[in-house]
Amino acid sequence: MADSTRSTDSRPPPPPPPPENPRSKTSPTVLKMRSASSSHFFQSQVPRPQTQGPPLTGPYFFYGSLQDQSLLIDLLGLKQASHLRPAYIEGYKCKLWGPYPALLSGDPGDTVTGAVYEIPTIEDAKKLAAYEGPNYTTIACSIRYADGQSPTQAEGLSQIVD
């Protein structure tokens, strides 16, 4: 005898909701990084020396997730796509630190490729420092642009793992 309370509807369940912005070109890795809690990231037990003075402005060399224009727009609150120039720095190497690339001092022949963005304000430099976290330090570096435009090189900044 059939149970009269059992549903006879054999339709499949509805699909999951679409992403917040289906036209977003943000990579899945960046989306995953944004949603990770701070406890997910390595926190060094070695005290870091305090840096003197305010964060600096000027050309910043990015070698990891900050090369993603949509992340940079969100992080700095930009109204339009940022202008990133392809570039490289010498004397450094890039290693994975968990799932994220980390810049480390290297040998003179080592090269790291990335992109450069001109940071116009101290507030933007502070946002970058906060995004990278306490295990990174801003360093001065010699940047070589790889796009064939002038200038071909600049003295700039990047974030290195302590």
DSSP file (Angstrom, degrees, kcal/mol; ACC not computed):
  #  RESIDUE AA STRUCTURE BP1 BP2  ACC     N-H-->O    O-->H-N    N-H-->O    O-->H-N    TCO  KAPPA ALPHA  PHI   PSI    X-CA   Y-CA   Z-CA
    1    1 A M              0   0    0      0, 0.0     2,-0.2     0, 0.0     0, 0.0   0.000 360.0 360.0 360.0 133.9    0.0    0.0    0.0
    2    2 A A        -     0   0    0      1,-0.1     2,-0.6     2,-0.0     3,-0.0  -0.474 360.0-119.3 -77.6 142.8    1.4    3.4   -1.0
    3    3 A D    >   -     0   0    0     -2,-0.2     3,-0.9     1,-0.1    -1,-0.1  -0.722  16.3-154.0 -81.8 121.7    2.1    6.0    1.7
    4    4 A S  T 3  S+     0   0    0     -2,-0.6    -1,-0.1     1,-0.2    -2,-0.0   0.639  90.4  59.5 -74.2 -13.9   -0.1    9.1    0.9
    5    5 A T  T 3  S+     0   0    0      2,-0.1    -1,-0.2    -3,-0.0     2,-0.2   0.608  82.0 101.4 -88.5 -12.1    2.4   11.5    2.7
    6    6 A R  S <  S-     0   0    0     -3,-0.9     2,-0.2     1,-0.1    -4,-0.0  -0.529  77.5-119.2 -75.7 137.0    5.3   10.6    0.5
    7    7 A S        -     0   0    0     -2,-0.2    -1,-0.1     1,-0.1    -2,-0.1  -0.516  14.8-160.3 -75.5 140.5    6.1   13.1   -2.3
    8    8 A T        +     0   0    0     -2,-0.2     2,-0.5     2,-0.0    -1,-0.1   0.300  53.9 120.9-100.4   6.5    5.9   12.0   -5.8
    9    9 A D        +     0   0    0      1,-0.1    -2,-0.1     2,-0.0     0, 0.0  -0.614  34.9 177.5 -74.7 118.2    8.0   14.9   -7.1
   10   10 A S        +     0   0    0     -2,-0.5    -1,-0.1     2,-0.0    -2,-0.0   0.136  32.6 130.2-109.2  19.0   11.1   13.4   -8.8
   11   11 A R        -     0   0    0      1,-0.1    -2,-0.0     3,-0.0     0, 0.0  -0.435  62.8-109.7 -70.9 146.9   12.6   16.6  -10.0
   12   12 A P        -     0   0    0      0, 0.0    -1,-0.1     0, 0.0    -2,-0.0  -0.320  43.2 -88.7 -70.5 161.3   16.4   17.1   -9.1
   13   13 A P        -     0   0    0      0, 0.0     0, 0.0     0, 0.0     0, 0.0  -0.281  54.6 -89.3 -65.8 158.3   17.3   19.7   -6.5
   14   14 A P        -     0   0    0      0, 0.0    -3,-0.0     0, 0.0     0, 0.0  -0.292  48.3 -99.9 -67.0 154.8   17.9   23.3   -7.7
   15   15 A P        -     0   0    0      0, 0.0     0, 0.0     0, 0.0     0, 0.0  -0.272  46.5 -89.3 -69.5 161.8   21.4   24.3   -8.8
   16   16 A P        -     0   0    0      0, 0.0     0, 0.0     0, 0.0     0, 0.0  -0.291  55.8 -86.4 -66.5 159.1   23.7   26.2   -6.5
   17   17 A P        -     0   0    0      0, 0.0     3,-0.1     0, 0.0     0, 0.0  -0.313  48.8-105.5 -65.5 150.6   23.4   30.0   -6.6
   18   18 A P        -     0   0    0      0, 0.0     0, 0.0     0, 0.0     0, 0.0  -0.249  46.9 -81.7 -69.4 164.5   25.6   31.7   -9.2
   19   19 A P        -     0   0    0      0, 0.0     4,-0.1     0, 0.0     5,-0.0  -0.209  45.3-104.4 -61.0 160.6   28.8   33.6   -8.1
   20   20 A E  S    S+     0   0    0      1,-0.3     0, 0.0    -3,-0.1     0, 0.0   0.892 114.5  19.5 -55.5 -43.2   28.3   37.2   -6.8
   21   21 A N    >   -     0   0    0      1,-0.1     3,-2.1     3,-0.0    -1,-0.3  -0.871  69.2-169.0-130.0  98.0   29.6   38.6  -10.1
   22   22 A P  T 3  S+     0   0    0      0, 0.0    -1,-0.1     0, 0.0    -2,-0.1   0.684  88.3  56.4 -64.0 -15.5   29.4   36.1  -13.0
   23   23 A R  T 3  S+     0   0    0     -4,-0.1     2,-0.1     2,-0.0    -2,-0.0   0.424  79.4 122.2 -92.9   1.0   31.6   38.5  -15.1
   24   24 A S    <   -     0   0    0     -3,-2.1    -3,-0.0     1,-0.1     0, 0.0  -0.383  47.4-163.3 -65.6 138.2   34.4   38.6  -12.6
   25   25 A K        +     0   0    0     -2,-0.1     2,-0.3     2,-0.1    -1,-0.1   0.137  43.7 134.7-105.2  17.1   37.7   37.5  -13.9
   26   26 A T        -     0   0    0      1,-0.1    -2,-0.0    44,-0.1     5,-0.0  -0.505  60.5-115.9 -69.4 131.1   39.2   37.0  -10.4
   27   27 A S     >  -     0   0    0     -2,-0.3     4,-2.2     1,-0.1     5,-0.2  -0.295  15.6-119.2 -68.4 152.0   41.0   33.8  -10.2
   28   28 A P  H  > S+     0   0    0      0, 0.0     4,-2.3     0, 0.0     5,-0.2   0.839 114.5  57.6 -58.6 -33.5   39.7   31.0   -7.9
   29   29 A T  H  > S+     0   0    0      2,-0.2     4,-2.3     1,-0.2     5,-0.1   0.921 106.9  46.8 -64.3 -43.4   43.1   31.2   -6.0
   30   30 A V  H  > S+     0   0    0      2,-0.2     4,-2.4     1,-0.2    -1,-0.2   0.915 111.6  51.2 -64.5 -42.9   42.6   34.9   -5.3
   31   31 A L  H  X S+     0   0    0     -4,-2.2     4,-1.2     1,-0.2    -1,-0.2   0.902 110.8  48.9 -60.4 -40.6   39.0   34.3   -4.2
   32   32 A K  H  X S+     0   0    0     -4,-2.3     4,-0.7     1,-0.2    -1,-0.2   0.900 110.2  51.1 -65.9 -41.0   40.2   31.5   -1.8
   33   33 A M  H >< S+     0   0    0     -4,-2.3     3,-0.9     1,-0.2    -2,-0.2   0.907 107.0  54.0 -62.1 -41.9   43.0   33.8   -0.4
   34   34 A R  H 3< S+     0   0    0     -4,-2.4    -1,-0.2     1,-0.2    -2,-0.2   0.820 110.8  45.8 -63.1 -30.8   40.5   36.5    0.3
   35   35 A S  H 3< S+     0   0    0     -4,-1.2    -1,-0.2    -3,-0.2    -2,-0.2   0.531  88.1 108.8 -92.3  -5.2   38.3   34.2    2.3
   36   36 A A  S << S-     0   0    0     -3,-0.9     2,-0.1    -4,-0.7     5,-0.0  -0.453  70.0-121.4 -73.9 142.3   41.0   32.6    4.4
   37   37 A S    >   -     0   0    0     -2,-0.1     3,-1.8     1,-0.1     4,-0.4  -0.422  23.3-111.5 -78.1 159.2   41.2   33.5    8.0
   38   38 A S  G >  S+     0   0    0      1,-0.3     3,-1.1     2,-0.2    -1,-0.1   0.763 115.7  66.0 -63.4 -24.6   44.4   35.0    9.5
   39   39 A S  G 3  S+     0   0    0      1,-0.2    -1,-0.3     3,-0.0     4,-0.1   0.666  89.0  68.7 -71.4 -13.7   45.0   31.8   11.4
   40   40 A H  G <  S+     0   0    0     -3,-1.8     2,-0.2     2,-0.1    -1,-0.2   0.746  89.4  77.5 -73.2 -23.8   45.5   30.0    8.1
   41   41 A F  S <  S-     0   0    0     -3,-1.1     2,-0.1    -4,-0.4    57,-0.1  -0.613  93.0-100.2 -93.7 147.6   48.8   32.0    7.5
   42   42 A F        -     0   0    0     -2,-0.2     2,-0.5    55,-0.1    93,-0.1  -0.407  32.3-161.2 -63.7 133.3   52.1   31.3    9.0
   43   43 A Q        -     0   0    0     -2,-0.1    -1,-0.0    -4,-0.1     2,-0.0  -0.961  16.3-133.7-119.9 112.4   53.0   33.6   11.9
   44   44 A S        -     0   0    0     -2,-0.5     4,-0.1     1,-0.1   118,-0.0  -0.333   4.6-152.0 -65.4 142.0   56.7   33.7   12.8
   45   45 A Q  S    S+     0   0    0      2,-0.1    -1,-0.1    -2,-0.0     3,-0.0   0.535  72.8  96.4 -88.5  -8.9   57.6   33.4   16.4
   46   46 A V  S    S-     0   0    0      1,-0.1    -2,-0.1     0, 0.0     2,-0.0  -0.716  84.7-117.9 -82.5 123.5   60.8   35.4   15.8
   47   47 A P        -     0   0    0      0, 0.0    -2,-0.1     0, 0.0    -1,-0.1  -0.362  25.8-136.1 -63.5 140.3   60.2   39.1   16.6
   48   48 A R        -     0   0    0     -4,-0.1     3,-0.1     1,-0.0     2,-0.1  -0.786  20.8-109.8 -97.4 137.3   60.6   41.4   13.6
   49   49 A P        -     0   0    0      0, 0.0     2,-0.2     0, 0.0    -1,-0.0  -0.386  38.2-108.6 -64.3 143.5   62.5   44.6   13.9
   50   50 A Q        -     0   0    0      1,-0.1     2,-0.3    -2,-0.1     0, 0.0  -0.529  29.6-128.1 -73.1 135.3   60.3   47.7   13.7
   51   51 A T        -     0   0    0     -2,-0.2     2,-0.3    -3,-0.1    -1,-0.1  -0.627  22.1-127.4 -83.0 144.9   60.7   49.7   10.5
   52   52 A Q        +     0   0    0     -2,-0.3    -1,-0.0     2,-0.1     0, 0.0  -0.700  64.4   8.0 -93.5 142.6   61.4   53.3   10.9
   53   53 A G  S    S-     0   0    0     -2,-0.3     3,-0.1     2,-0.0    -2,-0.1   0.023  96.1 -50.1  82.0 171.2   59.3   56.0    9.2
   54   54 A P        -     0   0    0      0, 0.0    -2,-0.1     0, 0.0    68,-0.0  -0.321  69.4 -83.2 -76.1 161.1   56.1   55.8    7.2
   55   55 A P        -     0   0    0      0, 0.0     2,-0.2     0, 0.0    71,-0.1  -0.316  53.9-118.5 -59.0 151.1   55.6   53.4    4.3
   56   56 A L        -     0   0    0     69,-0.1     2,-0.2    -3,-0.1    65,-0.1  -0.577  17.3-141.9 -97.3 156.5   57.1   54.7    1.0
   57   57 A T        +     0   0    0     -2,-0.2    65,-0.1    63,-0.1    61,-0.0  -0.610  52.2  73.4-105.9 171.8   55.4   55.6   -2.2
   58   58 A G  E    S-A  119   0A   0     61,-2.4    61,-3.2    -2,-0.2     2,-0.3  -0.816  87.9  -3.9 122.5-162.5   56.7   55.0   -5.8
   59   59 A P  E     -A  118   0A   0      0, 0.0    98,-2.5     0, 0.0     2,-0.5  -0.503  61.0-164.8 -70.9 125.4   57.1   52.0   -8.0
   60   60 A Y  E     -Ab 117 157A   0     57,-2.8    57,-2.1    -2,-0.3     2,-0.6  -0.945  12.4-140.4-111.2 130.6   56.2   48.7   -6.3
   61   61 A F  E     -A  116   0A   0     96,-3.5    98,-0.5    -2,-0.5     2,-0.4  -0.807  18.3-165.6 -90.8 122.4   57.3   45.4   -7.8
   62   62 A F  E     +A  115   0A   0     53,-3.7    53,-2.6    -2,-0.6    25,-0.2  -0.905  18.7 168.4-109.6 137.7   54.6   42.7   -7.4
   63   63 A Y        +     0   0    0     -2,-0.4    -1,-0.1    51,-0.2    50,-0.1   0.390  64.8  26.5-126.8  -2.7   55.5   39.0   -8.0
   64   64 A G  S >  S-     0   0    0     37,-0.1     3,-2.0    36,-0.0     4,-0.2  -0.074 119.4 -17.8-131.8-130.8   52.4   37.2   -6.7
   65   65 A S  G >  S+     0   0    0      1,-0.3     3,-1.9     2,-0.2     6,-0.2   0.727 118.1  72.1 -62.6 -24.3   48.7   37.8   -6.2
   66   66 A L  G 3  S+     0   0    0      1,-0.3    -1,-0.3     5,-0.1     6,-0.1   0.576  80.9  74.0 -72.3  -6.0   49.0   41.6   -6.4
   67   67 A Q  G <  S+     0   0    0     -3,-2.0     2,-0.7     4,-0.1    -1,-0.3   0.645  74.2  97.2 -73.9 -14.7   49.6   41.2  -10.2
   68   68 A D    <>  -     0   0    0     -3,-1.9     4,-2.1    -4,-0.2     3,-0.5  -0.670  69.4-153.9 -76.5 112.1   45.9   40.4  -10.4
   69   69 A Q  H  > S+     0   0    0     -2,-0.7     4,-2.6     1,-0.2    13,-0.2   0.848  91.2  55.6 -60.1 -36.0   44.4   43.8  -11.4
   70   70 A S  H  > S+     0   0    0      2,-0.2     4,-2.1     1,-0.2    -1,-0.2   0.885 108.9  47.7 -67.0 -35.8   41.0   43.0   -9.8
   71   71 A L  H  > S+     0   0    0     -3,-0.5     4,-3.1    -6,-0.2    -2,-0.2   0.921 112.4  49.2 -66.7 -43.4   42.6   42.3   -6.5
   72   72 A L  H  X S+     0   0    0     -4,-2.1     4,-2.4     2,-0.2     6,-0.3   0.892 110.3  51.0 -63.0 -40.6   44.6   45.5   -6.7
   73   73 A I  H  X>S+     0   0    0     -4,-2.6     5,-1.8    -5,-0.2     4,-1.0   0.936 114.9  43.1 -61.0 -47.6   41.5   47.5   -7.6
   74   74 A D  H  <5S+     0   0    0     -4,-2.1     3,-0.3     3,-0.2    -2,-0.2   0.931 115.1  48.9 -64.3 -46.7   39.7   46.0   -4.6
   75   75 A L  H  <5S+     0   0    0     -4,-3.1    -2,-0.2     1,-0.2    -1,-0.2   0.899 121.7  32.4 -63.0 -43.6   42.6   46.4   -2.2
   76   76 A L  H  <5S-     0   0    0     -4,-2.4    -1,-0.2    -5,-0.2    -2,-0.2   0.458 105.5-120.7 -96.4  -1.7   43.4   50.0   -3.0
   77   77 A G  T  <5 +     0   0    0     -4,-1.0    -3,-0.2    -3,-0.3    -4,-0.1   0.884  48.0 175.9  66.1  38.2   39.8   51.1   -3.8
   78   78 A L      < -     0   0    0     -5,-1.8    -1,-0.2    -6,-0.3     4,-0.1  -0.423  32.8-144.3 -76.8 152.4   40.6   52.1   -7.3
   79   79 A K  S    S+     0   0    0     -2,-0.1     2,-0.3     2,-0.1    -1,-0.1   0.680  80.5  18.4 -88.4 -20.3   37.9   53.3   -9.7
   80   80 A Q  S    S-     0   0    0     -7,-0.0    -2,-0.0     1,-0.0    -1,-0.0  -0.887 101.8 -61.6-143.7 172.6   39.4   51.7  -12.8
   81   81 A A        -     0   0    0     -2,-0.3     2,-0.2     1,-0.1    -2,-0.1  -0.286  56.4-122.4 -58.6 138.6   41.9   49.1  -13.8
   82   82 A S        -     0   0    0    -13,-0.2     2,-0.8    -4,-0.1    -1,-0.1  -0.482  19.0-114.4 -82.6 154.3   45.4   49.9  -12.6
   83   83 A H        -     0   0    0     -2,-0.2     2,-0.4    35,-0.1    35,-0.4  -0.815  36.7-177.0 -92.4 110.7   48.4   50.2  -15.0
   84   84 A L        -     0   0    0     -2,-0.8    33,-0.2    33,-0.1   -15,-0.0  -0.915  11.5-154.4-108.8 133.1   50.8   47.4  -14.4
   85   85 A R  E     -C  116   0A   0     31,-2.2    31,-2.4    -2,-0.4     2,-0.1  -0.910  23.6-116.6-106.1 131.9   54.1   47.2  -16.3
   86   86 A P  E     +C  115   0A   0      0, 0.0    60,-2.8     0, 0.0    61,-0.5  -0.419  53.0 149.4 -63.7 139.8   55.8   43.9  -16.8
   87   87 A A  E     -CD 114 145A   0     27,-2.1    27,-2.8    58,-0.3     2,-0.3  -0.931  31.9-145.4-158.3 175.6   59.2   43.9  -15.1
   88   88 A Y  E     -CD 113 144A   0     56,-2.3    56,-2.5    -2,-0.3     2,-0.3  -0.983   5.6-148.7-149.2 159.4   61.8   41.8  -13.3
   89   89 A I  E     -CD 112 143A   0     23,-2.2    23,-2.5    -2,-0.3     3,-0.3  -0.959  15.1-140.5-127.6 150.4   64.3   42.1  -10.4
   90   90 A E  E    S+C  111   0A   0     52,-0.5    21,-0.2    -2,-0.3    52,-0.2  -0.794  76.1  39.2-111.2 152.4   67.6   40.4  -10.1
   91   91 A G  S    S+     0   0    0     19,-2.9    15,-2.7    16,-0.4     2,-0.3   0.576  97.9  90.4  89.0  11.1   69.3   38.9   -7.0
   92   92 A Y  E     -F  105   0B   0     18,-0.6    -1,-0.3    -3,-0.3     2,-0.3  -0.901  55.9-155.6-132.0 161.4   66.0   37.5   -5.6
   93   93 A K  E     -F  104   0B   0     11,-2.5    11,-3.0    -2,-0.3     2,-0.5  -0.949  12.9-134.2-134.7 158.7   64.2   34.2   -5.9
   94   94 A C  E     +F  103   0B   0     -2,-0.3     2,-0.3     9,-0.2     9,-0.2  -0.956  25.1 175.9-116.8 127.6   60.6   33.3   -5.4
   95   95 A K  E     -F  102   0B   0      7,-2.4     7,-2.9    -2,-0.5     2,-0.4  -0.925  35.7-104.4-126.6 153.1   59.5   30.2   -3.4
   96   96 A L  E     -F  101   0B   0     -2,-0.3     2,-0.6     5,-0.2    -2,-0.0  -0.641  25.0-165.9 -77.9 133.2   56.1   28.9   -2.5
   97   97 A W  E >  S-F  100   0B   0      3,-4.1     3,-1.4    -2,-0.4   -55,-0.1  -0.881  74.2 -47.8-117.5  92.3   55.2   29.6    1.2
   98   98 A G  T 3  S-     0   0    0     -2,-0.6   -57,-0.0     1,-0.2     0, 0.0  -0.669 124.0 -25.6  68.6-132.7   52.2   27.3    1.5
   99   99 A P  T 3  S+     0   0    0      0, 0.0    -1,-0.2     0, 0.0    -3,-0.0   0.439 126.9  84.4 -87.9   2.5   50.2   28.1   -1.6
  100  100 A Y  E <  S-F   97   0B   0     -3,-1.4    -3,-4.1   -36,-0.0     2,-0.2  -0.829  79.0-118.0-112.7 141.9   51.6   31.7   -1.9
  101  101 A P  E     -F   96   0B   0      0, 0.0     2,-0.4     0, 0.0    -5,-0.2  -0.507  29.6-165.0 -73.0 143.4   54.8   32.9   -3.6
  102  102 A A  E     -F   95   0B   0     -7,-2.9    -7,-2.4    -2,-0.2     2,-0.4  -0.997  16.4-129.7-132.2 135.2   57.3   34.6   -1.3
  103  103 A L  E     +F   94   0B   0     -2,-0.4    58,-2.4    56,-0.4     2,-0.3  -0.696  32.3 176.0 -85.4 131.0   60.2   36.8   -2.4
  104  104 A L  E     -F   93   0B   0    -11,-3.0   -11,-2.5    -2,-0.4     2,-0.1  -0.919  39.0 -90.7-130.8 156.2   63.5   35.8   -0.8
  105  105 A S  E     +F   92   0B   0     -2,-0.3   -13,-0.3   -13,-0.2     2,-0.2  -0.432  55.7 174.3 -62.5 141.6   67.1   37.0   -1.2
  106  106 A G        -     0   0    0    -15,-2.7   -13,-0.1     1,-0.1    -1,-0.1  -0.553  32.9 -65.2-132.9-163.0   68.9   35.0   -3.8
  107  107 A D    >   -     0   0    0     -2,-0.2     3,-1.9   -15,-0.1   -16,-0.4  -0.494  53.5-100.7 -87.6 161.7   72.1   34.8   -5.8
  108  108 A P  T 3  S+     0   0    0      0, 0.0   -17,-0.2     0, 0.0   -16,-0.1   0.794 122.5  51.3 -55.1 -30.4   73.2   37.5   -8.2
  109  109 A G  T 3  S+     0   0    0    -19,-0.1     2,-0.1   -18,-0.1   -17,-0.0   0.565  85.8 107.9 -84.7  -8.6   72.0   35.4  -11.2
  110  110 A D    <   -     0   0    0     -3,-1.9   -19,-2.9   -20,-0.0   -18,-0.6  -0.453  49.6-169.3 -72.3 142.1   68.5   34.8   -9.8
  111  111 A T  E     - C   0  90A   0    -21,-0.2     2,-0.4   -20,-0.2   -21,-0.2  -0.995  11.9-163.7-134.6 138.5   65.6   36.7  -11.5
  112  112 A V  E     - C   0  89A   0    -23,-2.5   -23,-2.2    -2,-0.4     2,-0.3  -0.990  13.3-150.4-120.5 127.8   62.0   37.1  -10.5
  113  113 A T  E     + C   0  88A   0     -2,-0.4   -25,-0.2   -25,-0.2     2,-0.2  -0.677  37.6 117.6 -95.0 152.8   59.4   38.3  -13.0
  114  114 A G  E     - C   0  87A   0    -27,-2.8   -27,-2.1    -2,-0.3     2,-0.3  -0.807  53.9 -78.1-174.1-144.6   56.4   40.3  -12.1
  115  115 A A  E     -AC  62  86A   0    -53,-2.6   -53,-3.7   -29,-0.3     2,-0.4  -0.974  27.1-133.5-146.4 156.2   54.7   43.6  -12.6
  116  116 A V  E     -AC  61  85A   0    -31,-2.4   -31,-2.2    -2,-0.3     2,-0.4  -0.927  15.7-175.6-118.4 137.2   55.2   47.2  -11.3
  117  117 A Y  E     -A   60   0A   0    -57,-2.1   -57,-2.8    -2,-0.4     2,-0.7  -0.995  28.6-123.7-128.4 137.4   52.5   49.6  -10.1
  118  118 A E  E     -A   59   0A   0    -35,-0.4   -35,-0.1    -2,-0.4   -61,-0.0  -0.718  21.9-150.2 -82.5 112.0   53.2   53.2   -9.1
  119  119 A I  E     -A   58   0A   0    -61,-3.2   -61,-2.4    -2,-0.7     6,-0.0  -0.754  13.8-173.6 -85.2 114.2   51.9   53.6   -5.5
  120  120 A P        +     0   0    0      0, 0.0     2,-0.3     0, 0.0    -1,-0.2   0.755  56.3  40.3 -85.1 -24.3   50.8   57.3   -5.3
  121  121 A T     >  -     0   0    0      1,-0.1     4,-1.9   -65,-0.1     5,-0.1  -0.882  69.5-125.9-131.0 156.5   49.9   57.7   -1.6
  122  122 A I  H  > S+     0   0    0     -2,-0.3     4,-2.5     1,-0.2     5,-0.2   0.866 113.0  59.3 -60.8 -37.6   51.1   56.7    1.9
  123  123 A E  H  > S+     0   0    0      1,-0.2     4,-2.0     2,-0.2    -1,-0.2   0.909 105.5  47.7 -60.3 -42.6   47.6   55.3    2.5
  124  124 A D  H  > S+     0   0    0      2,-0.2     4,-2.2     1,-0.2    -1,-0.2   0.896 110.1  52.3 -65.5 -39.6   47.9   52.9   -0.4
  125  125 A A  H  X S+     0   0    0     -4,-1.9     4,-2.2     1,-0.2    -2,-0.2   0.890 108.9  50.7 -62.5 -39.1   51.4   51.8    0.8
  126  126 A K  H  X S+     0   0    0     -4,-2.5     4,-2.4     2,-0.2    -1,-0.2   0.891 108.1  52.5 -65.0 -39.3   49.8   51.1    4.2
  127  127 A K  H  X S+     0   0    0     -4,-2.0     4,-2.3     2,-0.2    -2,-0.2   0.905 109.8  49.1 -62.6 -41.1   47.1   49.1    2.6
  128  128 A L  H  X S+     0   0    0     -4,-2.2     4,-2.4     2,-0.2    -2,-0.2   0.928 110.9  49.4 -63.4 -44.9   49.7   47.0    0.8
  129  129 A A  H  X S+     0   0    0     -4,-2.2     4,-1.8     1,-0.2    -2,-0.2   0.899 112.2  48.2 -61.8 -41.0   51.7   46.4    4.0
  130  130 A A  H  < S+     0   0    0     -4,-2.4    -1,-0.2     2,-0.2    -2,-0.2   0.888 110.4  52.1 -67.2 -38.7   48.5   45.3    5.8
  131  131 A Y  H  < S+     0   0    0     -4,-2.3    -2,-0.2     1,-0.2    -1,-0.2   0.925 110.8  47.0 -63.0 -45.0   47.6   43.0    2.9
  132  132 A E  H  < S-     0   0    0     -4,-2.4     3,-0.3    -5,-0.1    -1,-0.2   0.838 107.0-144.3 -69.1 -32.7   51.0   41.3    3.0
  133  133 A G    ><  -     0   0    0     -4,-1.8     3,-1.2    -5,-0.2    -1,-0.1  -0.264  31.3 -53.9  95.4 177.5   51.0   40.9    6.8
  134  134 A P  T 3  S+     0   0    0      0, 0.0    -1,-0.2     0, 0.0   -91,-0.1   0.587 121.7  67.3 -74.6 -11.1   53.6   41.1    9.5
  135  135 A N  T 3  S+     0   0    0     -3,-0.3    27,-2.7   -93,-0.1     2,-0.3   0.414  90.9  76.3 -90.4   4.0   56.0   38.5    8.0
  136  136 A Y  E <   - E   0 161A   0     -3,-1.2     2,-0.4    25,-0.2    25,-0.2  -0.874  61.2-161.7-115.2 147.8   56.9   40.7    5.1
  137  137 A T  E     - E   0 160A   0     23,-2.7    23,-2.7    -2,-0.3     2,-0.4  -0.976  23.8-118.6-126.2 140.7   59.1   43.8    5.0
  138  138 A T  E     - E   0 159A   0     -2,-0.4     2,-0.3    21,-0.2    21,-0.2  -0.659  39.0-177.1 -77.9 129.7   59.3   46.5    2.4
  139  139 A I  E     - E   0 158A   0     19,-2.8    19,-1.8    -2,-0.4     2,-0.3  -0.878  28.6-112.9-125.2 157.5   62.7   46.6    0.7
  140  140 A A  E     + E   0 157A   0     -2,-0.3     2,-0.3    17,-0.2    17,-0.3  -0.703  42.7 172.8 -84.2 142.3   64.3   48.8   -1.9
  141  141 A C  E     - E   0 156A   0     15,-2.4    15,-3.2    -2,-0.3     2,-0.6  -0.989  36.7-113.4-149.3 156.1   65.1   47.0   -5.2
  142  142 A S  E     - E   0 155A   0     -2,-0.3   -52,-0.5   -52,-0.2     2,-0.4  -0.833  36.2-156.6 -92.0 119.7   66.3   47.8   -8.7
  143  143 A I  E     -DE  89 154A   0     11,-3.4    11,-2.2    -2,-0.6     2,-0.5  -0.799   9.4-162.1-102.1 136.5   63.5   47.2  -11.2
  144  144 A R  E     -DE  88 153A   0    -56,-2.5   -56,-2.3    -2,-0.4     9,-0.3  -0.981  18.8-136.6-116.8 121.0   64.0   46.4  -14.9
  145  145 A Y  E     -D   87   0A   0      7,-2.4   -58,-0.3    -2,-0.5     3,-0.2  -0.532  10.9-163.2 -78.4 143.1   61.0   46.9  -17.1
  146  146 A A  S    S+     0   0    0    -60,-2.8   -59,-0.2    -2,-0.2    -1,-0.1   0.160  70.7  83.0-112.0  16.0   60.3   44.2  -19.7
  147  147 A D  S    S-     0   0    0    -61,-0.5    -1,-0.1     2,-0.2     3,-0.1   0.421  95.6-119.2-103.2   1.3   57.9   46.1  -22.0
  148  148 A G  S    S+     0   0    0      1,-0.3     2,-0.2    -3,-0.2     4,-0.1   0.527  74.1 120.9  76.5   5.0   60.4   48.0  -24.1
  149  149 A Q        -     0   0    0      2,-0.2    -1,-0.3     3,-0.1    -2,-0.2  -0.580  64.6 -64.8 -98.2 163.7   59.1   51.4  -23.0
  150  150 A S  S    S+     0   0    0     -2,-0.2     2,-0.1    -3,-0.1    -1,-0.0  -0.696 111.8  44.3 -90.3 146.8   60.9   54.2  -21.2
  151  151 A P        -     0   0    0      0, 0.0    -2,-0.2     0, 0.0     3,-0.1   0.670  68.7-169.5 -70.5 157.6   62.1   54.3  -18.5
  152  152 A T        +     0   0    0      1,-0.1    -7,-2.4    -2,-0.1     2,-0.3   0.610  69.9  17.1 -90.5 -14.1   63.7   50.9  -18.8
  153  153 A Q  E     + E   0 144A   0     -9,-0.3     2,-0.3   -66,-0.0    -9,-0.2  -0.982  62.1 178.8-152.5 162.7   64.6   50.7  -15.1
  154  154 A A  E     - E   0 143A   0    -11,-2.2   -11,-3.4    -2,-0.3     2,-0.6  -0.987  34.0-112.0-158.5 156.3   63.8   52.3  -11.8
  155  155 A E  E     + E   0 142A   0     -2,-0.3   -13,-0.2   -13,-0.2     2,-0.2  -0.861  58.5 143.1 -90.2 127.8   64.6   52.2   -8.1
  156  156 A G  E     - E   0 141A   0    -15,-3.2   -15,-2.4    -2,-0.6     2,-0.3  -0.597  41.2 -92.8-145.3-156.3   61.5   50.9   -6.4
  157  157 A L  E     +bE  60 140A   0    -98,-2.5   -96,-3.5   -17,-0.3     2,-0.3  -0.892  27.3 171.4-133.0 156.9   60.1   48.8   -3.6
  158  158 A S  E     - E   0 139A   0    -19,-1.8   -19,-2.8    -2,-0.3     2,-0.5  -0.940  34.9-104.6-153.1 174.5   58.8   45.2   -3.0
  159  159 A Q  E     - E   0 138A   0    -98,-0.5   -56,-0.4    -2,-0.3     2,-0.3  -0.929  35.1-174.1-109.0 127.8   57.8   43.0   -0.1
  160  160 A I  E     - E   0 137A   0    -23,-2.7   -23,-2.7    -2,-0.5     2,-0.3  -0.897  30.1-107.1-120.7 149.6   60.2   40.3    1.0
  161  161 A V  E       E   0 136A   0    -58,-2.4   -25,-0.2    -2,-0.3   -56,-0.2  -0.590 360.0 360.0 -75.0 132.3   59.7   37.5    3.6
  162  162 A D              0   0    0    -27,-2.7    -1,-0.1    -2,-0.3   -26,-0.1   0.483 360.0 360.0 -67.5 360.0   61.6   38.2    6.8
